[in-house]
Each structure stands twice: as C-alpha cells, then as structure tokens.
Amino acid sequence: MPRELTEIKEFLLTARRKDAKCKSKTLLVPFKRSNPPQIFPAVKIKKNSENTKFKVRCSRFLYTLVITDKEKAEKLKQSLPPGLQVKEVK
C-alpha cells in the first residue's frame, strides 16, 4: 500500500527503520535452491522533468517523498544513511 510523506526528516527516519528493505534480484540456477534472495536496505530514486521521487519499501507501506526542487533532491541524496543502497530509476 502506498503512503506519501511530506517532510524530509520523516523520510530519513523511515529509511533508517529496521524493516526498510529491498530484495536483490539474483540469478537463480534451476534445481538449486540454496541461494535465497538477499534482503538489504535500499532507496529507489525516480527522476522526472518536474520532480524527484524517493521511495522506500517497509513491511506494510511503500513510502514516497516527492521533491520539486532539484537542489534539495541532491542534498537529500547525499544525506542518505551510508548503509542504504541507492537505486536510480529513470
């Protein structure tokens, strides 16, 4: 279920949560089930001509923060926690 956040500080707290995750897409070899997908914290960034969307998946909701200012979006991208993986989607 989607949920939109309005505050940058609220998004940063949500991204640091324990249940913020993303499954890695690994190649699964047929007949070999010993490689389960790994789960790690991740943030997806979708850039548009008008705005930038930051998305993080938690256990219950997909949280989205929409920023229209490009300078603020770059600052937020740099201030993300170092343990998070950042995926840029165009």
Biopython code that builds the backbone (N, CA, C, O; Angstrom):
import numpy as np
from Bio.PDB.StructureBuilder import StructureBuilder

atoms = [
    (1, "MET", "N", (0.842, -1.173, 0.000)),
    (1, "MET", "CA", (0.000, 0.000, 0.000)),
    (1, "MET", "C", (0.890, 1.241, 0.000)),
    (1, "MET", "O", (1.879, 1.290, 0.732)),
    (2, "PRO", "N", (0.557, 2.230, -0.801)),
    (2, "PRO", "CA", (1.396, 3.428, -0.851)),
    (2, "PRO", "C", (1.044, 4.434, 0.235)),
    (2, "PRO", "O", (-0.093, 4.511, 0.701)),
    (3, "ARG", "N", (2.037, 5.185, 0.615)),
    (3, "ARG", "CA", (1.847, 6.261, 1.584)),
    (3, "ARG", "C", (2.830, 7.366, 1.225)),
    (3, "ARG", "O", (4.020, 7.110, 1.040)),
    (4, "GLU", "N", (2.327, 8.608, 1.127)),
    (4, "GLU", "CA", (3.188, 9.736, 0.767)),
    (4, "GLU", "C", (3.632, 10.486, 2.015)),
    (4, "GLU", "O", (2.830, 10.776, 2.903)),
    (5, "LEU", "N", (4.913, 10.791, 2.064)),
    (5, "LEU", "CA", (5.477, 11.576, 3.155)),
    (5, "LEU", "C", (5.694, 13.003, 2.661)),
    (5, "LEU", "O", (5.959, 13.229, 1.481)),
    (6, "THR", "N", (5.578, 13.961, 3.580)),
    (6, "THR", "CA", (5.742, 15.354, 3.189)),
    (6, "THR", "C", (7.012, 15.975, 3.750)),
    (6, "THR", "O", (7.521, 16.945, 3.187)),
    (7, "GLU", "N", (7.529, 15.443, 4.838)),
    (7, "GLU", "CA", (8.711, 16.004, 5.494)),
    (7, "GLU", "C", (9.960, 15.183, 5.156)),
    (7, "GLU", "O", (9.920, 13.953, 5.138)),
    (8, "ILE", "N", (11.053, 15.874, 4.893)),
    (8, "ILE", "CA", (12.321, 15.204, 4.586)),
    (8, "ILE", "C", (12.832, 14.447, 5.808)),
    (8, "ILE", "O", (13.336, 13.330, 5.691)),
    (9, "LYS", "N", (12.698, 15.059, 6.970)),
    (9, "LYS", "CA", (13.168, 14.421, 8.206)),
    (9, "LYS", "C", (12.406, 13.119, 8.471)),
    (9, "LYS", "O", (12.988, 12.129, 8.913)),
    (10, "GLU", "N", (11.113, 13.134, 8.198)),
    (10, "GLU", "CA", (10.284, 11.935, 8.380)),
    (10, "GLU", "C", (10.733, 10.820, 7.431)),
    (10, "GLU", "O", (10.745, 9.649, 7.809)),
    (11, "PHE", "N", (11.103, 11.187, 6.193)),
    (11, "PHE", "CA", (11.574, 10.196, 5.233)),
    (11, "PHE", "C", (12.900, 9.587, 5.685)),
    (11, "PHE", "O", (13.097, 8.377, 5.577)),
    (12, "LEU", "N", (13.807, 10.420, 6.191)),
    (12, "LEU", "CA", (15.100, 9.903, 6.649)),
    (12, "LEU", "C", (14.932, 8.943, 7.818)),
    (12, "LEU", "O", (15.636, 7.936, 7.899)),
    (13, "LEU", "N", (14.010, 9.244, 8.718)),
    (13, "LEU", "CA", (13.737, 8.327, 9.831)),
    (13, "LEU", "C", (13.137, 7.015, 9.332)),
    (13, "LEU", "O", (13.461, 5.945, 9.847)),
    (14, "THR", "N", (12.269, 7.097, 8.335)),
    (14, "THR", "CA", (11.653, 5.894, 7.765)),
    (14, "THR", "C", (12.702, 5.046, 7.046)),
    (14, "THR", "O", (12.665, 3.819, 7.130)),
    (15, "ALA", "N", (13.625, 5.683, 6.349)),
    (15, "ALA", "CA", (14.662, 4.945, 5.619)),
    (15, "ALA", "C", (15.620, 4.231, 6.566)),
    (15, "ALA", "O", (16.232, 3.233, 6.186)),
    (16, "ARG", "N", (15.758, 4.725, 7.787)),
    (16, "ARG", "CA", (16.644, 4.091, 8.771)),
    (16, "ARG", "C", (15.970, 2.973, 9.543)),
    (16, "ARG", "O", (16.622, 2.289, 10.332)),
    (17, "ARG", "N", (14.676, 2.775, 9.330)),
    (17, "ARG", "CA", (13.963, 1.751, 10.088)),
    (17, "ARG", "C", (14.496, 0.357, 9.778)),
    (17, "ARG", "O", (15.121, 0.123, 8.744)),
    (18, "LYS", "N", (14.233, -0.551, 10.695)),
    (18, "LYS", "CA", (14.741, -1.916, 10.569)),
    (18, "LYS", "C", (14.034, -2.679, 9.448)),
    (18, "LYS", "O", (14.640, -3.547, 8.819)),
    (19, "ASP", "N", (12.770, -2.370, 9.190)),
    (19, "ASP", "CA", (12.016, -3.111, 8.183)),
    (19, "ASP", "C", (12.083, -2.475, 6.798)),
    (19, "ASP", "O", (11.404, -2.949, 5.887)),
    (20, "ALA", "N", (12.878, -1.418, 6.605)),
    (20, "ALA", "CA", (13.073, -0.834, 5.275)),
    (20, "ALA", "C", (13.961, -1.776, 4.479)),
    (20, "ALA", "O", (15.102, -2.025, 4.868)),
    (21, "LYS", "N", (13.453, -2.304, 3.369)),
    (21, "LYS", "CA", (14.188, -3.363, 2.689)),
    (21, "LYS", "C", (13.930, -3.367, 1.195)),
    (21, "LYS", "O", (13.044, -2.679, 0.688)),
    (22, "CYS", "N", (14.726, -4.157, 0.517)),
    (22, "CYS", "CA", (14.562, -4.411, -0.903)),
    (22, "CYS", "C", (15.216, -5.754, -1.193)),
    (22, "CYS", "O", (16.321, -6.020, -0.719)),
    (23, "LYS", "N", (14.554, -6.591, -1.957)),
    (23, "LYS", "CA", (15.133, -7.889, -2.299)),
    (23, "LYS", "C", (16.081, -7.720, -3.475)),
    (23, "LYS", "O", (15.797, -6.988, -4.422)),
    (24, "SER", "N", (17.204, -8.406, -3.397)),
    (24, "SER", "CA", (18.140, -8.358, -4.517)),
    (24, "SER", "C", (17.666, -9.332, -5.583)),
    (24, "SER", "O", (17.145, -10.406, -5.281)),
    (25, "LYS", "N", (17.854, -8.940, -6.815)),
    (25, "LYS", "CA", (17.466, -9.812, -7.915)),
    (25, "LYS", "C", (18.702, -10.583, -8.357)),
    (25, "LYS", "O", (19.518, -10.090, -9.136)),
    (26, "THR", "N", (18.821, -11.778, -7.855)),
    (26, "THR", "CA", (19.956, -12.617, -8.222)),
    (26, "THR", "C", (19.485, -13.648, -9.228)),
    (26, "THR", "O", (18.308, -14.003, -9.276)),
    (27, "LEU", "N", (20.409, -14.112, -10.013)),
    (27, "LEU", "CA", (20.077, -15.164, -10.961)),
    (27, "LEU", "C", (19.973, -16.479, -10.209)),
    (27, "LEU", "O", (20.914, -16.906, -9.540)),
    (28, "LEU", "N", (18.845, -17.097, -10.324)),
    (28, "LEU", "CA", (18.643, -18.373, -9.648)),
    (28, "LEU", "C", (18.939, -19.501, -10.624)),
    (28, "LEU", "O", (18.394, -19.539, -11.727)),
    (29, "VAL", "N", (19.788, -20.401, -10.219)),
    (29, "VAL", "CA", (20.142, -21.546, -11.039)),
    (29, "VAL", "C", (19.038, -22.586, -10.892)),
    (29, "VAL", "O", (18.633, -22.883, -9.768)),
    (30, "PRO", "N", (18.531, -23.158, -12.006)),
    (30, "PRO", "CA", (17.491, -24.173, -11.892)),
    (30, "PRO", "C", (17.955, -25.362, -11.054)),
    (30, "PRO", "O", (19.121, -25.755, -11.113)),
    (31, "PHE", "N", (17.055, -25.921, -10.291)),
    (31, "PHE", "CA", (17.279, -27.088, -9.443)),
    (31, "PHE", "C", (18.251, -26.809, -8.303)),
    (31, "PHE", "O", (18.741, -27.746, -7.673)),
    (32, "LYS", "N", (18.530, -25.577, -8.032)),
    (32, "LYS", "CA", (19.421, -25.249, -6.927)),
    (32, "LYS", "C", (18.736, -24.179, -6.079)),
    (32, "LYS", "O", (18.631, -23.024, -6.492)),
    (33, "ARG", "N", (18.282, -24.560, -4.919)),
    (33, "ARG", "CA", (17.529, -23.645, -4.073)),
    (33, "ARG", "C", (18.339, -23.164, -2.865)),
    (33, "ARG", "O", (17.766, -22.715, -1.872)),
    (34, "SER", "N", (19.630, -23.254, -2.947)),
    (34, "SER", "CA", (20.454, -22.844, -1.816)),
    (34, "SER", "C", (20.766, -21.345, -1.829)),
    (34, "SER", "O", (21.373, -20.840, -0.885)),
    (35, "ASN", "N", (20.361, -20.624, -2.884)),
    (35, "ASN", "CA", (20.632, -19.193, -2.976)),
    (35, "ASN", "C", (19.341, -18.393, -2.832)),
    (35, "ASN", "O", (18.763, -17.990, -3.842)),
    (36, "PRO", "N", (18.871, -18.150, -1.606)),
    (36, "PRO", "CA", (17.671, -17.323, -1.459)),
    (36, "PRO", "C", (18.003, -15.864, -1.749)),
    (36, "PRO", "O", (19.153, -15.454, -1.587)),
    (37, "PRO", "N", (17.018, -15.070, -2.176)),
    (37, "PRO", "CA", (17.299, -13.656, -2.431)),
    (37, "PRO", "C", (17.721, -12.947, -1.154)),
    (37, "PRO", "O", (17.158, -13.187, -0.087)),
    (38, "GLN", "N", (18.698, -12.087, -1.266)),
    (38, "GLN", "CA", (19.189, -11.354, -0.108)),
    (38, "GLN", "C", (18.317, -10.129, 0.121)),
    (38, "GLN", "O", (17.812, -9.528, -0.827)),
    (39, "ILE", "N", (18.145, -9.765, 1.389)),
    (39, "ILE", "CA", (17.356, -8.595, 1.736)),
    (39, "ILE", "C", (18.294, -7.564, 2.349)),
    (39, "ILE", "O", (19.022, -7.859, 3.297)),
    (40, "PHE", "N", (18.272, -6.344, 1.798)),
    (40, "PHE", "CA", (19.124, -5.278, 2.289)),
    (40, "PHE", "C", (18.355, -3.963, 2.203)),
    (40, "PHE", "O", (17.442, -3.846, 1.386)),
    (41, "PRO", "N", (18.697, -2.977, 3.021)),
    (41, "PRO", "CA", (18.003, -1.695, 2.968)),
    (41, "PRO", "C", (18.325, -0.949, 1.679)),
    (41, "PRO", "O", (19.484, -0.885, 1.267)),
    (42, "ALA", "N", (17.303, -0.388, 1.044)),
    (42, "ALA", "CA", (17.513, 0.307, -0.225)),
    (42, "ALA", "C", (16.484, 1.410, -0.415)),
    (42, "ALA", "O", (15.376, 1.356, 0.116)),
    (43, "VAL", "N", (16.883, 2.413, -1.189)),
    (43, "VAL", "CA", (16.014, 3.527, -1.558)),
    (43, "VAL", "C", (16.041, 3.633, -3.072)),
    (43, "VAL", "O", (17.111, 3.589, -3.677)),
    (44, "LYS", "N", (14.876, 3.773, -3.688)),
    (44, "LYS", "CA", (14.789, 3.988, -5.129)),
    (44, "LYS", "C", (14.564, 5.467, -5.386)),
    (44, "LYS", "O", (13.762, 6.109, -4.708)),
    (45, "ILE", "N", (15.278, 6.007, -6.372)),
    (45, "ILE", "CA", (15.137, 7.411, -6.745)),
    (45, "ILE", "C", (14.651, 7.458, -8.186)),
    (45, "ILE", "O", (15.307, 6.941, -9.090)),
    (46, "LYS", "N", (13.489, 8.086, -8.392)),
    (46, "LYS", "CA", (12.930, 8.240, -9.729)),
    (46, "LYS", "C", (12.951, 9.717, -10.092)),
    (46, "LYS", "O", (12.297, 10.538, -9.448)),
    (47, "LYS", "N", (13.713, 10.044, -11.133)),
    (47, "LYS", "CA", (13.818, 11.434, -11.569)),
    (47, "LYS", "C", (12.866, 11.676, -12.725)),
    (47, "LYS", "O", (12.727, 10.854, -13.631)),
    (48, "ASN", "N", (12.218, 12.825, -12.667)),
    (48, "ASN", "CA", (11.272, 13.251, -13.666)),
    (48, "ASN", "C", (11.696, 14.643, -14.109)),
    (48, "ASN", "O", (12.583, 15.236, -13.494)),
    (49, "SER", "N", (11.092, 15.171, -15.149)),
    (49, "SER", "CA", (11.453, 16.525, -15.566)),
    (49, "SER", "C", (10.986, 17.565, -14.552)),
    (49, "SER", "O", (11.620, 18.610, -14.406)),
    (50, "GLU", "N", (9.886, 17.293, -13.848)),
    (50, "GLU", "CA", (9.351, 18.254, -12.884)),
    (50, "GLU", "C", (9.780, 17.976, -11.452)),
    (50, "GLU", "O", (9.971, 18.914, -10.678)),
    (51, "ASN", "N", (9.936, 16.696, -11.080)),
    (51, "ASN", "CA", (10.196, 16.384, -9.675)),
    (51, "ASN", "C", (11.072, 15.142, -9.539)),
    (51, "ASN", "O", (11.378, 14.453, -10.512)),
    (52, "THR", "N", (11.458, 14.886, -8.301)),
    (52, "THR", "CA", (12.243, 13.701, -7.955)),
    (52, "THR", "C", (11.507, 12.956, -6.857)),
    (52, "THR", "O", (11.079, 13.555, -5.871)),
    (53, "LYS", "N", (11.360, 11.638, -7.029)),
    (53, "LYS", "CA", (10.649, 10.824, -6.046)),
    (53, "LYS", "C", (11.630, 9.877, -5.371)),
    (53, "LYS", "O", (12.396, 9.175, -6.032)),
    (54, "PHE", "N", (11.593, 9.871, -4.053)),
    (54, "PHE", "CA", (12.385, 8.954, -3.245)),
    (54, "PHE", "C", (11.430, 7.924, -2.669)),
    (54, "PHE", "O", (10.446, 8.280, -2.020)),
    (55, "LYS", "N", (11.717, 6.636, -2.906)),
    (55, "LYS", "CA", (10.821, 5.573, -2.462)),
    (55, "LYS", "C", (11.571, 4.578, -1.595)),
    (55, "LYS", "O", (12.696, 4.184, -1.901)),
    (56, "VAL", "N", (10.925, 4.180, -0.507)),
    (56, "VAL", "CA", (11.489, 3.151, 0.367)),
    (56, "VAL", "C", (10.368, 2.185, 0.730)),
    (56, "VAL", "O", (9.262, 2.601, 1.073)),
    (57, "ARG", "N", (10.666, 0.898, 0.652)),
    (57, "ARG", "CA", (9.684, -0.143, 0.945)),
    (57, "ARG", "C", (9.885, -0.635, 2.369)),
    (57, "ARG", "O", (10.972, -1.079, 2.736)),
    (58, "CYS", "N", (8.834, -0.552, 3.162)),
    (58, "CYS", "CA", (8.849, -1.120, 4.512)),
    (58, "CYS", "C", (7.901, -2.315, 4.521)),
    (58, "CYS", "O", (7.354, -2.681, 3.481)),
    (59, "SER", "N", (7.708, -2.915, 5.675)),
    (59, "SER", "CA", (6.934, -4.151, 5.728)),
    (59, "SER", "C", (5.475, -3.942, 5.341)),
    (59, "SER", "O", (4.862, -4.837, 4.761)),
    (60, "ARG", "N", (4.911, -2.786, 5.648)),
    (60, "ARG", "CA", (3.496, -2.582, 5.372)),
    (60, "ARG", "C", (3.231, -1.600, 4.230)),
    (60, "ARG", "O", (2.316, -1.813, 3.434)),
    (61, "PHE", "N", (4.012, -0.540, 4.144)),
    (61, "PHE", "CA", (3.751, 0.511, 3.169)),
    (61, "PHE", "C", (4.967, 0.763, 2.280)),
    (61, "PHE", "O", (6.103, 0.463, 2.650)),
    (62, "LEU", "N", (4.701, 1.320, 1.100)),
    (62, "LEU", "CA", (5.728, 1.878, 0.231)),
    (62, "LEU", "C", (5.668, 3.389, 0.434)),
    (62, "LEU", "O", (4.711, 4.039, 0.014)),
    (63, "TYR", "N", (6.680, 3.938, 1.070)),
    (63, "TYR", "CA", (6.699, 5.359, 1.402)),
    (63, "TYR", "C", (7.356, 6.133, 0.270)),
    (63, "TYR", "O", (8.402, 5.735, -0.243)),
    (64, "THR", "N", (6.725, 7.255, -0.118)),
    (64, "THR", "CA", (7.218, 8.086, -1.204)),
    (64, "THR", "C", (7.345, 9.521, -0.740)),
    (64, "THR", "O", (6.446, 10.057, -0.092)),
    (65, "LEU", "N", (8.461, 10.140, -1.071)),
    (65, "LEU", "CA", (8.682, 11.558, -0.815)),
    (65, "LEU", "C", (8.904, 12.227, -2.163)),
    (65, "LEU", "O", (9.804, 11.839, -2.908)),
    (66, "VAL", "N", (8.087, 13.235, -2.485)),
    (66, "VAL", "CA", (8.190, 13.949, -3.755)),
    (66, "VAL", "C", (8.813, 15.316, -3.491)),
    (66, "VAL", "O", (8.328, 16.083, -2.659)),
    (67, "ILE", "N", (9.896, 15.610, -4.210)),
    (67, "ILE", "CA", (10.585, 16.895, -4.076)),
    (67, "ILE", "C", (10.647, 17.549, -5.453)),
    (67, "ILE", "O", (11.094, 16.938, -6.423)),
    (68, "THR", "N", (10.192, 18.803, -5.526)),
    (68, "THR", "CA", (10.189, 19.509, -6.808)),
    (68, "THR", "C", (11.473, 20.301, -7.041)),
    (68, "THR", "O", (11.807, 20.605, -8.186)),
    (69, "ASP", "N", (12.189, 20.635, -5.986)),
    (69, "ASP", "CA", (13.430, 21.405, -6.098)),
    (69, "ASP", "C", (14.606, 20.451, -6.327)),
    (69, "ASP", "O", (14.833, 19.538, -5.533)),
    (70, "LYS", "N", (15.351, 20.668, -7.416)),
    (70, "LYS", "CA", (16.454, 19.761, -7.759)),
    (70, "LYS", "C", (17.627, 19.878, -6.790)),
    (70, "LYS", "O", (18.311, 18.890, -6.527)),
    (71, "GLU", "N", (17.863, 21.068, -6.262)),
    (71, "GLU", "CA", (18.965, 21.241, -5.306)),
    (71, "GLU", "C", (18.677, 20.506, -4.000)),
    (71, "GLU", "O", (19.571, 19.892, -3.417)),
    (72, "LYS", "N", (17.431, 20.572, -3.545)),
    (72, "LYS", "CA", (17.054, 19.849, -2.325)),
    (72, "LYS", "C", (17.153, 18.345, -2.536)),
    (72, "LYS", "O", (17.539, 17.608, -1.629)),
    (73, "ALA", "N", (16.803, 17.895, -3.737)),
    (73, "ALA", "CA", (16.879, 16.463, -4.039)),
    (73, "ALA", "C", (18.326, 15.978, -3.991)),
    (73, "ALA", "O", (18.599, 14.892, -3.479)),
    (74, "GLU", "N", (19.254, 16.774, -4.520)),
    (74, "GLU", "CA", (20.670, 16.393, -4.471)),
    (74, "GLU", "C", (21.190, 16.375, -3.035)),
    (74, "GLU", "O", (21.956, 15.488, -2.658)),
    (75, "LYS", "N", (20.771, 17.354, -2.237)),
    (75, "LYS", "CA", (21.184, 17.384, -0.830)),
    (75, "LYS", "C", (20.666, 16.156, -0.085)),
    (75, "LYS", "O", (21.387, 15.550, 0.708)),
    (76, "LEU", "N", (19.408, 15.796, -0.350)),
    (76, "LEU", "CA", (18.819, 14.628, 0.310)),
    (76, "LEU", "C", (19.533, 13.354, -0.118)),
    (76, "LEU", "O", (19.765, 12.466, 0.703)),
    (77, "LYS", "N", (19.880, 13.260, -1.386)),
    (77, "LYS", "CA", (20.587, 12.076, -1.885)),
    (77, "LYS", "C", (21.937, 11.918, -1.185)),
    (77, "LYS", "O", (22.352, 10.800, -0.879)),
    (78, "GLN", "N", (22.619, 13.033, -0.932)),
    (78, "GLN", "CA", (23.909, 12.976, -0.255)),
    (78, "GLN", "C", (23.765, 12.696, 1.237)),
    (78, "GLN", "O", (24.682, 12.159, 1.858)),
    (79, "SER", "N", (22.617, 13.056, 1.818)),
    (79, "SER", "CA", (22.446, 12.887, 3.263)),
    (79, "SER", "C", (21.787, 11.563, 3.642)),
    (79, "SER", "O", (21.468, 11.349, 4.811)),
    (80, "LEU", "N", (21.580, 10.674, 2.673)),
    (80, "LEU", "CA", (21.028, 9.358, 2.994)),
    (80, "LEU", "C", (22.037, 8.572, 3.823)),
    (80, "LEU", "O", (23.243, 8.758, 3.661)),
    (81, "PRO", "N", (21.567, 7.702, 4.703)),
    (81, "PRO", "CA", (22.489, 6.915, 5.533)),
    (81, "PRO", "C", (23.436, 6.076, 4.675)),
    (81, "PRO", "O", (23.030, 5.579, 3.625)),
    (82, "PRO", "N", (24.685, 5.912, 5.102)),
    (82, "PRO", "CA", (25.670, 5.198, 4.281)),
    (82, "PRO", "C", (25.374, 3.710, 4.106)),
    (82, "PRO", "O", (25.882, 3.105, 3.162)),
    (83, "GLY", "N", (24.581, 3.105, 4.970)),
    (83, "GLY", "CA", (24.279, 1.685, 4.853)),
    (83, "GLY", "C", (23.223, 1.371, 3.805)),
    (83, "GLY", "O", (23.036, 0.207, 3.449)),
    (84, "LEU", "N", (22.534, 2.382, 3.309)),
    (84, "LEU", "CA", (21.476, 2.175, 2.324)),
    (84, "LEU", "C", (22.056, 2.049, 0.925)),
    (84, "LEU", "O", (23.034, 2.710, 0.576)),
    (85, "GLN", "N", (21.435, 1.191, 0.138)),
    (85, "GLN", "CA", (21.790, 1.119, -1.265)),
    (85, "GLN", "C", (20.854, 2.037, -2.028)),
    (85, "GLN", "O", (19.650, 2.048, -1.770)),
    (86, "VAL", "N", (21.387, 2.803, -2.957)),
    (86, "VAL", "CA", (20.596, 3.753, -3.730)),
    (86, "VAL", "C", (20.466, 3.219, -5.146)),
    (86, "VAL", "O", (21.462, 2.940, -5.814)),
    (87, "LYS", "N", (19.210, 3.078, -5.599)),
    (87, "LYS", "CA", (18.942, 2.638, -6.964)),
    (87, "LYS", "C", (18.280, 3.789, -7.703)),
    (87, "LYS", "O", (17.229, 4.276, -7.287)),
    (88, "GLU", "N", (18.891, 4.227, -8.799)),
    (88, "GLU", "CA", (18.311, 5.305, -9.593)),
    (88, "GLU", "C", (17.558, 4.698, -10.764)),
    (88, "GLU", "O", (18.118, 3.938, -11.554)),
    (89, "VAL", "N", (16.283, 5.045, -10.863)),
    (89, "VAL", "CA", (15.419, 4.558, -11.929)),
    (89, "VAL", "C", (14.991, 5.759, -12.748)),
    (89, "VAL", "O", (14.586, 6.778, -12.188)),
    (90, "LYS", "N", (15.074, 5.656, -14.056)),
    (90, "LYS", "CA", (14.686, 6.797, -14.891)),
    (90, "LYS", "C", (13.374, 6.578, -15.573)),
    (90, "LYS", "O", (12.910, 7.446, -16.312)),
]
sb = StructureBuilder()
sb.init_structure("model")
sb.init_model(0)
sb.init_chain("A")
sb.init_seg("    ")
for serial, (resi, resn, name, xyz) in enumerate(atoms, 1):
    if name == "N":
        sb.init_residue(resn, " ", resi, " ")
    sb.init_atom(name, np.array(xyz, "f"), 0.0, 1.0, " ", f" {name:<3s}", serial, name[0])
structure = sb.get_structure()
